[in-house]
Amino acid sequence: MGFDAGLLHAYSLRVPAVAARVREEFADVLGTPMGRIGELAALCELLQSVARGEYADIAEALMGRAEVLTGRRPPVPPPR
């Protein structure tokens, strides 16, 4: 529970107004402990792709969101 909404939110980070709307629409999911875990799992999946050189356009936003949720900036190895 929360992974799909978290993944949608992560992809929407490209457009901050859309990301805010997604968070608003899915607050009942993303605002729960299970929703937070699902969102973190989605972020982890995308950050693994960032480490492989994908999603460079939202890498910073993904790391920023992960930091908001965990209080720590995730380490991401340089692209290969």
VMD Tcl script that draws the C-alpha trace (Angstrom):
set ca {
  {0.00 0.00 0.00}
  {1.46 3.33 -0.98}
  {3.95 2.13 -3.57}
  {1.81 3.11 -6.56}
  {0.92 6.51 -5.12}
  {4.54 7.00 -4.10}
  {5.76 6.12 -7.58}
  {3.27 8.50 -9.16}
  {4.40 11.23 -6.77}
  {8.07 10.54 -7.51}
  {7.57 10.82 -11.26}
  {5.49 13.97 -10.79}
  {8.39 15.72 -9.05}
  {9.37 16.99 -12.54}
  {6.48 19.46 -12.21}
  {6.17 20.79 -8.64}
  {2.54 21.87 -9.04}
  {1.61 18.39 -10.21}
  {3.58 16.82 -7.36}
  {1.69 18.98 -4.87}
  {-1.61 17.92 -6.42}
  {-0.65 14.22 -6.29}
  {0.28 14.59 -2.61}
  {-3.05 16.30 -1.97}
  {-5.12 13.71 -3.85}
  {-3.35 10.75 -2.23}
  {-2.86 12.24 1.24}
  {-5.04 9.51 2.73}
  {-2.52 6.94 1.46}
  {0.81 8.79 1.51}
  {0.10 10.28 4.94}
  {0.07 6.88 6.65}
  {3.02 4.85 7.92}
  {2.42 2.22 5.22}
  {2.15 4.96 2.60}
  {5.46 6.40 3.72}
  {7.10 2.98 3.42}
  {5.59 2.55 -0.03}
  {6.81 5.96 -1.12}
  {10.30 5.23 0.19}
  {10.33 1.92 -1.69}
  {9.37 3.74 -4.89}
  {12.06 6.35 -4.31}
  {14.65 3.64 -3.67}
  {13.75 1.95 -6.93}
  {14.10 5.17 -8.89}
  {17.32 6.13 -7.10}
  {18.80 2.79 -8.15}
  {17.98 3.79 -11.71}
  {19.65 7.17 -11.10}
  {22.80 5.31 -10.06}
  {22.68 3.54 -13.44}
  {22.53 6.89 -15.24}
  {18.77 7.18 -15.72}
  {16.36 9.93 -14.61}
  {19.06 12.60 -14.39}
  {16.34 15.24 -14.78}
  {14.68 14.33 -11.48}
  {17.62 12.87 -9.55}
  {17.94 15.92 -7.31}
  {14.20 16.02 -6.60}
  {14.17 12.30 -5.77}
  {17.04 12.71 -3.32}
  {15.37 15.77 -1.82}
  {12.11 13.90 -1.27}
  {13.93 10.96 0.29}
  {15.67 13.41 2.61}
  {12.31 14.95 3.60}
  {10.95 11.51 4.48}
  {14.02 10.17 6.30}
  {15.89 13.22 7.56}
  {19.01 12.06 5.68}
  {20.24 12.70 2.17}
  {20.65 9.37 0.37}
  {24.06 8.51 -1.00}
  {23.92 7.93 -4.73}
  {26.99 6.62 -6.48}
  {28.09 8.45 -9.61}
  {26.61 7.13 -12.85}
  {28.55 4.34 -14.53}
}
mol new
graphics top color blue
foreach p $ca { graphics top sphere $p radius 0.5 }
foreach p [lrange $ca 0 end-1] q [lrange $ca 1 end] { graphics top cylinder $p $q radius 0.2 }
display resetview
